[in-house]
Amino acid sequence: MYSLIRSMRYATLLVASTFLLGACGLTLEKAQNTVPPGSPFEAALHSGYLQLSESEYSEADYRDSDTFADRVIATSLGEPVSPEELAARHLPEDKVGELNSARQRLVSALDATARTKVPGPAARAQVMFDCWMQEQEENFQPNDINRCRSAFESAMAEVEDAMRPPPPAAEPAPEPAQPAVPPPADVGVAPRFYTIFFDFDSDAINDVAARVIEEIISDWAGRDGGLSLVGHADSSGSADYNLGLSQRRAKSVRSALGEGGIGDARMTDTGVGESDLAVPTGDGVREPRNRRVTVVVE
């Protein structure tokens, strides 16, 4: 009788194991049978996430293979696929700040038309950011972490270089009889579009926002140009409340820029509430990318 019970248990375990192994990779197989979407950015996302899914599957990491395969499928269906949220991963505490700053850079570029202006590098930056997140969560393969981080930085450098405005047109050469005009002391080209993100239901300047504000001050405190500040809110809360919150966010940024040496007369600020969402959502949705102040240097 004991021998019979052991045999039955063994058979049950064998069937269960066979079922689980057979199920592994079904999401990848489904993703491999999808058709890439039409836009260059989405097609590049589709290809990049498929490569990640196949790579993780080859390492028997079926959970992450399925995660990336799900993104392939969503892209093929025309669904918006954003860079992975930090909350989706259990990250080492000392790596959260670096990853959060990297994600803010990426989201700012994507919001500033990088998807259409430089679709290939923009898609590669998003895929490699998600790769970096996945490897950093595992946190035991430093070479893979560095590979994904370096690929992200390389792609972001291409994106940010392409998104910079062209240098101003050269002044016409002086007539030979006139003395040569010395070149201007400052010939660097600074960005003219910045995005500052806020925590939920807050107009306080957090650490990430402070770094962007410091960058604006460094770029423009000693230059000419007016700064237009527009505050935004997500769709959670009433429209009237969100309008006031967006105005307070714009004024918080204006105050911080003023303390850093940007003359108040150079700045204008306004708030538009939830009327201009970076990420379209239904009413009552908390969306971090919609809680922002955009700064345009004119």
C-alpha positions as CSV (number, residue, x, y, z in Angstrom):
1,M,0.0,0.0,0.0
2,Y,2.8,2.4,0.9
3,S,4.5,1.7,-2.4
4,L,1.3,2.4,-4.3
5,I,0.8,5.8,-2.5
6,R,4.4,6.7,-3.3
7,S,3.9,5.8,-7.0
8,M,0.7,7.9,-7.2
9,R,2.5,10.9,-5.6
10,Y,5.3,10.6,-8.0
11,A,3.0,10.4,-11.0
12,T,1.1,13.5,-9.8
13,L,4.3,15.5,-9.4
14,L,5.5,14.4,-12.9
15,V,2.2,15.5,-14.5
16,A,2.3,18.9,-12.7
17,S,5.9,19.5,-13.7
18,T,5.3,18.6,-17.3
19,F,2.3,21.0,-17.4
20,L,4.4,23.9,-15.9
21,L,7.3,23.3,-18.2
22,G,4.9,23.2,-21.2
23,A,3.4,26.5,-20.1
24,C,6.7,28.3,-19.9
25,G,7.3,30.4,-22.9
26,L,3.7,30.5,-24.2
27,T,3.7,34.3,-23.8
28,L,6.9,34.6,-25.7
29,E,5.6,32.3,-28.4
30,K,2.5,34.5,-28.7
31,A,4.7,37.6,-28.8
32,Q,6.8,36.1,-31.6
33,N,3.7,35.7,-33.7
34,T,2.6,39.3,-33.5
35,V,3.0,41.8,-36.2
36,P,5.1,45.0,-35.6
37,P,3.0,48.2,-35.6
38,G,3.3,50.8,-38.3
39,S,5.1,53.7,-36.6
40,P,8.9,53.7,-36.4
41,F,9.0,54.2,-32.6
42,E,6.5,51.4,-31.9
43,A,8.1,49.1,-34.3
44,A,11.5,49.6,-32.6
45,L,9.9,49.1,-29.2
46,H,8.3,45.8,-30.5
47,S,11.7,44.6,-31.7
48,G,13.6,45.6,-28.6
49,Y,11.2,44.1,-26.1
50,L,11.1,40.9,-28.2
51,Q,14.9,40.6,-28.0
52,L,14.8,41.1,-24.2
53,S,12.0,38.5,-23.8
54,E,14.0,35.9,-25.9
55,S,17.2,36.6,-23.9
56,E,15.5,36.2,-20.5
57,Y,13.8,33.0,-21.7
58,S,17.2,31.6,-22.8
59,E,18.4,32.2,-19.2
60,A,15.3,30.4,-17.8
61,D,14.0,33.6,-16.3
62,Y,10.4,33.0,-17.5
63,R,8.8,35.6,-15.3
64,D,10.8,38.5,-16.9
65,S,10.5,36.9,-20.3
66,D,6.7,37.0,-19.9
67,T,6.9,40.6,-18.7
68,F,8.8,41.8,-21.8
69,A,6.6,39.5,-24.1
70,D,3.5,41.2,-22.7
71,R,5.0,44.6,-23.7
72,V,5.6,43.2,-27.2
73,I,1.9,42.1,-27.5
74,A,0.6,45.5,-26.1
75,T,2.8,47.4,-28.7
76,S,1.5,45.2,-31.5
77,L,-2.1,46.1,-30.5
78,G,-1.4,49.8,-30.6
79,E,-1.6,50.2,-26.8
80,P,0.7,52.9,-25.3
81,V,3.7,51.3,-23.5
82,S,5.6,53.6,-21.2
83,P,8.9,53.1,-19.4
84,E,8.5,50.8,-16.5
85,E,7.5,52.5,-13.2
86,L,10.1,52.2,-10.4
87,A,7.3,50.8,-8.1
88,A,7.0,47.8,-10.4
89,R,10.4,46.4,-9.2
90,H,12.0,45.6,-5.8
91,L,15.1,47.8,-6.3
92,P,18.1,48.2,-4.0
93,E,17.5,51.3,-2.0
94,D,20.8,52.9,-3.0
95,K,19.9,52.6,-6.7
96,V,16.5,54.2,-6.6
97,G,17.7,57.8,-6.9
98,E,19.8,57.1,-10.0
99,L,17.1,55.1,-11.7
100,N,14.5,57.8,-10.9
101,S,16.6,60.5,-12.4
102,A,17.2,58.4,-15.5
103,R,13.5,57.8,-15.9
104,Q,12.7,61.5,-15.6
105,R,15.2,62.3,-18.3
106,L,13.6,59.7,-20.6
107,V,10.0,60.7,-19.9
108,S,10.9,64.4,-20.5
109,A,12.4,63.6,-23.8
110,L,9.5,61.4,-24.9
111,D,7.0,64.1,-23.9
112,A,9.0,66.6,-26.0
113,T,8.3,64.7,-29.3
114,A,11.4,62.4,-29.2
115,R,9.1,59.5,-30.3
116,T,8.6,61.1,-33.7
117,K,11.8,63.2,-34.0
118,V,14.3,60.4,-33.1
119,P,12.1,57.2,-32.9
120,G,15.0,54.7,-33.1
121,P,17.2,56.0,-30.3
122,A,14.1,57.0,-28.2
123,A,12.8,53.4,-28.4
124,R,16.2,52.0,-27.6
125,A,16.5,54.2,-24.6
126,Q,13.2,53.0,-23.2
127,V,13.9,49.3,-23.8
128,M,17.4,49.6,-22.3
129,F,15.9,51.5,-19.3
130,D,13.5,48.6,-18.6
131,C,16.5,46.2,-19.1
132,W,18.5,48.1,-16.5
133,M,15.5,48.0,-14.1
134,Q,15.2,44.3,-14.5
135,E,18.9,43.5,-14.0
136,Q,19.1,46.0,-11.1
137,E,16.2,44.2,-9.4
138,E,18.1,40.9,-9.6
139,N,21.3,42.7,-8.6
140,F,23.7,39.8,-9.0
141,Q,25.1,40.2,-12.5
142,P,27.1,43.5,-12.5
143,N,28.2,43.0,-16.1
144,D,24.5,42.8,-17.3
145,I,23.6,45.8,-15.2
146,N,26.4,47.9,-16.7
147,R,25.6,46.7,-20.2
148,C,21.9,47.8,-19.9
149,R,22.9,51.1,-18.2
150,S,25.6,51.9,-20.8
151,A,23.2,51.2,-23.6
152,F,20.6,53.4,-22.0
153,E,23.1,56.3,-21.6
154,S,24.3,55.9,-25.2
155,A,20.8,56.0,-26.6
156,M,19.8,59.0,-24.3
157,A,22.9,60.9,-25.5
158,E,21.6,60.5,-29.1
159,V,18.1,61.6,-28.1
160,E,19.2,64.6,-26.1
161,D,21.6,65.7,-28.8
162,A,18.9,65.5,-31.5
163,M,16.4,67.4,-29.3
164,R,18.7,70.4,-28.7
165,P,17.7,73.4,-30.7
166,P,20.0,74.4,-33.6
167,P,22.6,77.1,-32.7
168,P,21.7,80.6,-33.7
169,A,22.5,81.7,-37.2
170,A,26.0,83.3,-37.5
171,E,26.2,87.0,-37.7
172,P,27.2,88.4,-41.1
173,A,30.9,89.1,-41.4
174,P,31.9,92.7,-41.0
175,E,32.9,94.7,-44.0
176,P,36.7,94.7,-44.6
177,A,37.1,98.3,-43.6
178,Q,35.6,97.8,-40.2
179,P,37.3,96.2,-37.2
180,A,36.5,92.6,-36.6
181,V,33.7,92.0,-34.1
182,P,34.9,89.9,-31.1
183,P,32.9,86.6,-30.7
184,P,30.4,86.5,-27.8
185,A,31.7,85.2,-24.6
186,D,29.0,82.5,-24.2
187,V,28.6,80.3,-27.3
188,G,27.2,77.2,-25.6
189,V,23.7,76.0,-26.6
190,A,21.4,75.3,-23.6
191,P,18.2,73.4,-23.7
192,R,15.0,75.5,-24.1
193,F,12.5,72.9,-22.8
194,Y,12.4,71.4,-19.3
195,T,9.9,69.3,-17.4
196,I,9.7,69.4,-13.6
197,F,7.6,66.6,-12.0
198,F,5.7,66.7,-8.6
199,D,4.5,64.2,-6.1
200,F,0.8,63.4,-5.8
201,D,-1.3,66.3,-4.5
202,S,1.8,68.4,-3.8
203,D,3.3,71.7,-5.0
204,A,6.6,71.1,-3.0
205,I,9.9,70.9,-4.9
206,N,11.2,67.3,-4.3
207,D,14.8,66.2,-4.8
208,V,14.4,65.3,-8.5
209,A,12.6,68.6,-9.3
210,A,15.4,70.5,-7.5
211,R,18.0,69.0,-9.8
212,V,16.1,70.1,-12.9
213,I,15.7,73.6,-11.4
214,E,19.4,73.8,-10.7
215,E,20.0,72.8,-14.4
216,I,17.8,75.6,-15.6
217,I,19.5,78.1,-13.3
218,S,22.9,76.9,-14.5
219,D,21.9,77.1,-18.2
220,W,20.0,80.5,-18.1
221,A,20.8,82.6,-15.1
222,G,23.5,84.5,-17.1
223,R,21.7,84.5,-20.4
224,D,18.9,86.5,-22.1
225,G,15.5,85.0,-22.7
226,G,12.1,84.9,-21.1
227,L,10.9,81.8,-19.2
228,S,7.3,80.6,-19.6
229,L,6.1,78.3,-16.7
230,V,3.0,76.3,-17.2
231,G,1.7,74.1,-14.3
232,H,-0.3,70.9,-14.8
233,A,-2.2,68.4,-12.7
234,D,-3.5,64.9,-13.2
235,S,-7.2,64.1,-13.4
236,S,-7.6,62.9,-9.8
237,G,-9.6,65.5,-7.8
238,S,-12.0,68.1,-9.0
239,A,-11.2,70.3,-12.0
240,D,-11.3,73.5,-9.8
241,Y,-9.0,72.0,-7.3
242,N,-6.6,70.8,-10.0
243,L,-6.5,74.3,-11.5
244,G,-5.4,75.8,-8.2
245,L,-2.9,73.0,-7.6
246,S,-1.3,73.6,-11.1
247,Q,-1.1,77.3,-10.4
248,R,0.6,76.7,-7.1
249,R,3.1,74.3,-8.7
250,A,4.0,77.0,-11.3
251,K,4.5,79.6,-8.6
252,S,6.7,77.1,-6.6
253,V,9.0,76.7,-9.6
254,R,9.0,80.5,-10.2
255,S,10.0,81.1,-6.6
256,A,12.8,78.5,-6.7
257,L,14.2,80.0,-10.0
258,G,14.0,83.4,-8.6
259,E,16.1,82.4,-5.5
260,G,18.6,80.9,-8.0
261,G,19.2,84.2,-9.8
262,I,16.6,84.2,-12.6
263,G,15.0,87.7,-12.6
264,D,11.3,87.7,-11.8
265,A,10.7,90.1,-14.7
266,R,11.9,87.4,-17.1
267,M,9.3,84.8,-16.0
268,T,5.6,84.3,-16.5
269,D,3.6,81.6,-14.9
270,T,0.2,80.1,-15.3
271,G,-1.7,76.9,-14.5
272,V,-4.0,74.8,-16.8
273,G,-5.1,72.2,-14.3
274,E,-6.0,68.9,-15.9
275,S,-6.9,70.4,-19.3
276,D,-3.6,69.4,-21.1
277,L,-2.6,65.9,-20.0
278,A,0.7,64.6,-21.2
279,V,-0.8,61.1,-20.8
280,P,-4.5,61.0,-21.7
281,T,-6.5,59.3,-18.9
282,G,-10.0,59.1,-17.7
283,D,-11.3,61.3,-14.8
284,G,-10.0,60.5,-11.3
285,V,-6.8,58.8,-12.4
286,R,-3.5,59.4,-10.6
287,E,-0.8,59.7,-13.3
288,P,2.7,60.9,-12.3
289,R,3.6,62.1,-15.8
290,N,0.7,64.6,-15.7
291,R,1.8,66.2,-12.4
292,R,4.3,68.6,-13.9
293,V,5.5,72.2,-14.7
294,T,6.9,72.8,-18.2
295,V,9.5,75.5,-18.6
296,V,10.0,77.0,-22.1
297,V,12.8,79.5,-22.7
298,E,11.7,81.9,-25.4
